[in-house]
Amino acid sequence: MDAGEARRERRRIARRVAIRGAAVRLALERGGPDAVTVEEISEAADISPRTFFNYFTTKDQAFSIEPHQWTTEEIVAELRSRPSAEPPALAMREVVKAMAHAADFAHLGEEWELLQELYRRHPELFSRMNLNQVDDTMAALATEIAARTGPPESEGLYPAMLVGAAFAALQVAENRGRVDPRPLDDLIDEAFELLVRGL
């Protein structure tokens, strides 16, 4: 994936975040997801209904829970775009940095709180969504890491541990960013330095 493709992909993710935000706000205002239409969501997001379906295959998908608003396919593609000779921990660091750059995390935190509120008010959503999304993403990334490392690392816990640690590092960096004025990239770098050093 070249720089231009990466920028386009991140713009696409940012647009999907905005559409999802509009959908969740409308659902909270109107009494639930079933009380809003794709047309109303599209109007609130300043897009056409046809454009809505470029980002979501169904209306319900606009209310789904995804890791930092990225699909499994997008995160795996980001990892695959890293140089094959790059050490796996550094490749994962760059993947989580890309995820951080695709959205304003202060804004994303607010969006996440609204989505959680929607699920609290409408627990029936849990039965309509794929709640294994995060686990599926981590498993897919672990498979990619295993392919990069090969035996013996690929046959043990290393791939899954690295992926889990990478997401933990991102979460810790985001949380630290609420009280630490340094750029999020610097906080992610520090978190990964600790990981690579072995804590």
Secondary structure, DSSP 8 states (H G I E B T S, - for coil): --HHHHHHHHHHHHHHHHHHHHHHHHHHHHTSGGG--HHHHHHHTTS-HHHHHHH-SSTGGGG---GGG--HHHHHHHHHTS-TTS-HHHHHHHHHHHHHHTS-HHHHHHHHHHHHHHHHH-GGGGGGS-TTHHHHHHHHHHHHHHHHH-TTGGGSSHHHHHHHHHHHHHHHHHHHTTT--S-HHHHHHHHHHHHHHT-
